[in-house]
């Protein structure tokens, strides 16, 4: 069992776990409504393993070696993680990159990497005896919570912008979540969920607020490193909204380096859409803080936030790896959906396909070299937003049920 405590990412104060502790009490006094989260806490594992566990990633034995779980029996029964990392020969050829790998997190049970955070939050809720967990989300985090909570018999209350993709709403309702569409932005839903959790005593799963969300998402890095050992990627390309997936990757690689299981950390390349690029813009300009994006908008709904809640920690972590920020347009994101699917067989939602657009931009800008060992993290399934994918393909007209119609449609010469 991993022993742990919390450390504030701003003032470095160390704190023990206690009910209701989510952020640093001192630094959270600087919090402004709708602003980035102040006093984000990180989990410090005190007894990291110095050898790889003799177990599959995603198994209770593997997870309890690296995660702050007191009782393996509290892990939800729904299997999460252990998603494939694979060579993509057609994509390698298209990009002239002989050492490119794809981490396909669309294979998680709800179809996104957000299941990893929900797995740990639900496990901690079960340890504490809680029965209700709430979250604000653009869609994927809420769906992930709904799925994992359903498997554990817990109540899930989810706050989402009213304009979230219908497929995600249907998915979370099917899992039994109590859905509260909010007439406003994700940031509005976030603030309302904070108030509701405080009023009703629910466990709060909010990204960049509950410290176990970052810790749960570090398992992506653990799996990448375990699969590639003894090699280490030179760079990992991932998209960002609030910056918690990036923070999870950074935390995972930092823990592995501290444990001596890898010799160095890969550079993190953070990709954001141009209409909601607060983190990437700060990385590119060298700013120590972010400038919120009022009215943030993008076809990549999962990445659309005005004030990325985990921005301050994310900026420091990415810079510590020598990483970079990349900004891509909505057209490039949409074009990347069929391009990624056609070259790898992975159908991704816009927020995930944006990673490919970002990789191609990073190659052009020089923050990634074609000779490097690179991992492209695909965070969410295209089945979550088929309406967006529909904009990237041309639907053919119906043909008559005759062979000559087949030949004409496919331009087959007789």
C-alpha positions in Angstrom: 0.0 0.0 0.0 1.3 3.4 -1.0 1.7 5.9 2.0 1.1 9.5 1.1 0.5 13.1 2.1 -0.4 16.3 0.2 2.0 19.1 -0.8 0.7 22.5 -2.0 1.9 23.2 -5.5 2.2 26.9 -4.7 3.6 27.3 -1.1 4.9 23.7 -0.7 3.1 23.3 2.6 2.7 19.6 3.5 -0.7 18.4 4.7 -2.2 15.1 5.8 -5.4 13.7 4.2 -8.6 14.7 6.0 -12.3 14.9 5.0 -13.1 17.9 2.9 -9.5 18.9 2.1 -9.2 19.7 -1.6 -7.0 22.7 -1.8 -4.3 24.4 0.3 -6.2 26.4 3.0 -3.7 29.2 2.9 -3.3 29.6 -0.8 -7.0 29.1 -1.5 -7.6 32.5 0.2 -6.2 34.0 -3.0 -9.0 32.3 -5.0 -11.1 34.6 -7.3 -14.5 33.5 -8.6 -14.1 31.9 -12.0 -10.3 32.1 -11.8 -7.7 29.4 -12.0 -7.6 27.2 -8.9 -5.3 28.4 -6.2 -3.5 26.0 -3.9 -3.8 22.9 -6.0 -2.6 20.0 -3.9 -0.4 17.2 -5.2 -0.2 13.7 -3.8 3.3 12.8 -2.5 3.8 9.0 -2.5 6.2 8.3 0.4 7.1 4.7 -0.6 7.3 4.5 -4.4 8.3 1.1 -5.7 11.9 0.8 -7.0 11.1 -2.1 -9.3 8.2 -2.6 -11.6 5.4 -4.5 -10.0 5.0 -8.1 -11.3 1.5 -7.3 -12.5 -0.4 -6.0 -15.5 -0.9 -2.2 -15.5 -4.5 -1.6 -14.4 -4.5 -4.5 -12.0 -5.1 -3.9 -8.3 -1.5 -5.0 -7.5 0.0 -2.5 -10.0 -2.3 0.4 -9.0 -1.8 0.0 -5.2 1.9 0.2 -5.7 1.7 3.7 -7.2 -1.6 5.2 -6.0 -2.8 6.4 -2.6 -5.2 3.5 -2.0 -5.5 2.1 1.5 -7.8 -0.8 0.6 -7.5 -2.6 -2.8 -11.0 -3.8 -2.1 -12.3 -0.2 -2.6 -11.1 -0.1 -6.2 -14.3 0.0 -8.4 -15.1 -3.3 -10.1 -15.2 -1.6 -13.6 -11.7 -2.2 -15.2 -10.0 1.1 -16.1 -6.7 1.7 -18.0 -4.3 -0.8 -19.4 -5.1 0.7 -22.8 -2.9 -0.2 -25.8 0.3 1.7 -26.8 1.0 0.6 -30.4 3.1 1.4 -33.4 1.1 3.0 -36.2 3.0 2.1 -39.4 0.7 4.1 -41.8 0.9 7.2 -39.6 4.6 6.7 -39.2 5.0 6.6 -43.0 2.7 9.7 -43.5 4.7 11.8 -41.0 8.1 10.3 -41.8 8.5 9.3 -38.1 9.9 5.9 -37.5 9.5 6.0 -33.8 5.9 7.2 -33.4 3.5 5.5 -31.0 -0.2 5.9 -30.3 -1.6 5.6 -26.8 -5.3 4.8 -27.4 -7.2 5.9 -24.3 -10.5 5.7 -26.2 -10.4 2.0 -25.0 -11.3 3.1 -21.5 -14.8 1.9 -20.4 -16.6 5.3 -21.0 -14.5 6.1 -24.0 -12.1 8.6 -22.5 -9.0 9.0 -20.3 -11.2 10.7 -17.7 -12.1 7.3 -16.4 -8.7 7.1 -14.8 -9.4 10.1 -12.5 -12.9 8.8 -11.7 -11.5 5.4 -10.7 -9.3 6.9 -8.0 -11.9 9.4 -6.8 -14.6 6.7 -6.5 -12.1 4.4 -4.6 -11.3 7.2 -2.1 -15.1 7.8 -1.7 -15.7 4.2 -0.9 -12.8 4.2 1.6 -14.5 7.2 3.4 -18.0 5.8 3.3 -19.4 8.5 1.1 -22.4 7.8 -1.1 -22.6 10.8 -3.5 -20.0 12.3 -5.8 -20.6 15.4 -7.9 -18.6 17.0 -10.7 -18.7 19.8 -13.3 -17.7 18.8 -16.8 -17.9 19.6 -20.5 -19.0 16.0 -20.9 -16.2 13.4 -20.6 -15.4 13.8 -16.9 -19.1 13.6 -16.0 -19.6 10.5 -18.2 -16.5 8.9 -16.6 -17.8 9.6 -13.1 -21.3 8.2 -14.0 -19.8 5.0 -15.4 -17.4 4.2 -12.6 -19.8 5.3 -9.9 -22.5 3.1 -11.4 -20.2 0.1 -11.1 -19.6 0.8 -7.4 -23.2 1.6 -6.5 -22.6 5.3 -5.8 -24.8 8.3 -6.7 -23.3 10.6 -9.3 -24.6 14.2 -9.7 -23.2 16.0 -12.8 -23.2 19.6 -13.8 -22.6 20.3 -17.5 -23.0 23.3 -19.9 -26.5 23.0 -21.5 -24.7 22.9 -24.9 -22.7 19.7 -24.3 -22.8 17.1 -27.1 -26.0 15.1 -26.9 -24.1 11.8 -27.2 -22.3 12.5 -24.0 -25.5 13.5 -22.2 -27.2 10.3 -23.3 -24.2 8.3 -22.2 -24.2 9.7 -18.7 -27.9 9.4 -18.3 -27.7 5.8 -19.3 -25.3 5.2 -16.5 -27.8 6.6 -14.1 -26.3 9.9 -13.3 -28.4 12.8 -12.1 -27.9 15.3 -14.8 -28.1 19.1 -14.2 -27.6 21.0 -17.5 -26.5 24.6 -16.6 -27.6 27.6 -18.7 -24.1 28.9 -19.1 -20.4 27.9 -19.7 -18.3 25.2 -18.2 -16.9 27.8 -15.8 -20.5 28.5 -14.6 -21.1 24.8 -14.1 -17.8 24.5 -12.1 -18.7 27.3 -9.7 -22.2 25.9 -9.1 -20.9 22.4 -8.4 -18.5 23.8 -5.8 -21.3 25.5 -4.0 -23.6 22.4 -4.2 -20.9 20.1 -2.8 -20.2 22.5 0.0 -23.9 22.9 0.8 -24.9 19.2 0.6 -21.6 17.5 1.8 -21.0 15.6 -1.5 -17.6 14.4 -2.6 -16.3 16.9 -5.2 -14.6 15.3 -8.2 -13.9 18.5 -10.0 -10.9 18.6 -12.2 -8.0 20.7 -10.7 -9.8 20.8 -7.4 -9.9 17.2 -6.1 -6.2 16.3 -5.9 -6.9 12.7 -6.7 -7.9 13.6 -10.3 -4.3 14.5 -11.2 -3.1 11.4 -9.3 -5.5 9.1 -11.1 -4.5 10.4 -14.5 -0.8 9.7 -13.9 -1.5 6.1 -14.7 -1.3 6.9 -18.4 2.3 7.8 -17.9 2.9 4.7 -15.8 1.5 2.5 -18.6 3.5 4.3 -21.3 6.8 3.9 -19.4 6.0 0.2 -18.5 5.3 -0.6 -22.1 8.4 1.1 -23.5 10.9 0.1 -20.8 13.8 0.3 -20.8 13.3 3.0 -23.4 11.7 6.4 -22.6 9.9 8.6 -25.1 11.5 11.8 -26.0 8.2 13.6 -26.2 4.6 13.0 -25.4 1.9 15.0 -27.3 -1.4 15.6 -25.5 -4.3 18.1 -25.7 -5.3 20.3 -22.8 -8.4 22.0 -21.5 -8.0 22.6 -17.7 -4.5 21.0 -17.9 -5.1 18.1 -15.6 -4.4 15.3 -18.1 -1.1 17.1 -18.7 -0.5 17.4 -15.0 -1.2 13.7 -14.5 1.3 12.7 -17.2 3.9 15.0 -15.6 3.2 13.6 -12.2 3.5 10.0 -13.4 6.8 10.5 -15.2 8.2 12.5 -12.2 7.3 9.7 -9.8 8.9 7.2 -12.0 12.1 9.3 -12.3 12.1 9.7 -8.5 11.8 5.9 -8.0 14.6 5.3 -10.4 12.4 3.4 -12.9 13.2 5.8 -15.7 16.3 7.9 -16.2 14.6 11.1 -17.5 11.3 12.6 -18.1 9.9 13.1 -21.7 9.1 16.6 -22.9 5.4 17.4 -22.8 3.9 19.0 -25.8 0.6 20.7 -25.0 -1.9 21.2 -27.8 -4.9 23.6 -27.5 -7.4 25.1 -30.0 -6.8 28.7 -31.0 -10.2 29.7 -29.5 -9.3 28.5 -26.1 -5.5 28.4 -25.8 -4.7 30.1 -22.5 -2.1 27.5 -21.4 -0.4 27.1 -24.8 -0.3 30.8 -25.3 1.4 31.3 -21.9 3.9 28.6 -22.7 4.7 30.2 -26.0 5.1 33.7 -24.6 7.0 32.8 -21.5 4.3 34.2 -19.2 4.2 32.9 -15.6 0.4 33.2 -15.4 -2.4 32.7 -17.9 -4.7 35.2 -19.5 -8.3 33.8 -19.4 -10.2 33.6 -22.7 -13.7 35.2 -22.3 -16.2 33.5 -24.5 -13.8 30.6 -25.3 -15.0 28.6 -28.2 -13.9 25.6 -30.3 -15.2 22.6 -32.1 -13.3 20.7 -29.4 -15.9 21.1 -26.7 -13.9 19.0 -24.2 -11.0 21.6 -24.3 -13.2 24.7 -24.2 -12.6 26.6 -20.9 -12.2 30.3 -20.3 -9.9 30.0 -17.3 -8.0 26.6 -17.2 -8.3 25.6 -13.6 -5.0 23.8 -13.4 -3.0 26.4 -15.4 -0.5 27.4 -12.8 0.7 23.9 -12.0 0.5 22.8 -15.6 2.8 25.7 -16.8 5.4 24.8 -14.2 5.3 21.1 -15.0 5.5 21.5 -18.8 8.4 23.9 -18.5 10.2 21.5 -16.1 10.2 18.9 -18.9 11.5 21.4 -21.5 8.1 21.0 -23.3 6.2 23.5 -25.4 2.7 24.8 -26.2 1.1 24.4 -29.7 -2.0 26.1 -31.0 -4.2 24.7 -33.8 -7.2 25.9 -35.6 -10.7 24.2 -35.7 -10.3 23.4 -39.4 -7.1 21.4 -38.7 -8.8 19.7 -35.8 -11.7 18.5 -37.9 -9.4 17.4 -40.7 -7.5 15.4 -38.2 -10.5 13.2 -37.2 -10.6 11.2 -40.5 -6.9 11.5 -41.0 -6.2 9.8 -37.6 -8.9 7.2 -38.2 -7.8 6.5 -41.7 -4.1 6.0 -40.7 -4.5 4.3 -37.4 -8.0 2.9 -37.0 -8.6 5.1 -34.0 -11.8 7.2 -34.2 -11.3 10.3 -32.0 -13.5 13.2 -30.9 -12.2 16.6 -31.8 -10.5 17.2 -28.5 -8.5 14.1 -29.0 -7.8 14.3 -32.7 -6.4 17.8 -32.1 -3.3 16.0 -30.8 -2.5 14.9 -34.3 -3.0 18.4 -35.6 -0.7 19.6 -32.8 2.0 17.0 -33.6 2.1 18.1 -37.2 2.3 21.8 -36.1 5.0 20.9 -33.6 7.0 19.2 -36.4 6.7 22.4 -38.5 7.7 24.6 -35.6 10.6 22.4 -34.5 9.5 21.6 -31.0 9.4 17.9 -32.1 11.9 16.2 -34.4 10.9 13.5 -36.8 13.7 11.2 -35.6 12.5 11.3 -32.0 10.6 8.6 -30.0 7.2 10.3 -29.7 3.9 9.2 -28.1 0.6 10.6 -29.3 -2.0 10.4 -26.6 -5.6 10.0 -27.9 -7.9 10.9 -25.0 -11.5 10.4 -26.2 -13.6 8.4 -28.7 -15.2 9.9 -31.7 -18.5 8.2 -30.8 -18.9 10.9 -28.2 -19.4 13.6 -30.8 -20.3 12.2 -34.2 -21.9 15.5 -35.2 -18.5 17.1 -35.2 -17.0 14.2 -37.1 -19.8 14.5 -39.7 -18.5 17.9 -40.6 -15.1 16.4 -41.5 -16.4 13.8 -44.0 -18.6 13.8 -47.1 -21.6 11.5 -47.0 -22.2 9.8 -50.4 -25.6 9.7 -52.1 -27.5 6.4 -52.2 -27.0 4.2 -55.2 -29.4 1.9 -57.0 -29.0 -1.9 -56.1 -27.2 -2.7 -59.3 -23.5 -3.6 -60.1 -23.2 -0.9 -62.7 -24.1 1.6 -60.0 -21.3 0.2 -57.8 -18.9 0.5 -60.7 -20.0 4.1 -61.4 -19.8 5.1 -57.7 -16.3 3.6 -57.3 -15.1 4.6 -60.8 -14.3 1.1 -61.6 -13.3 0.6 -65.3 -14.9 -2.4 -66.9 
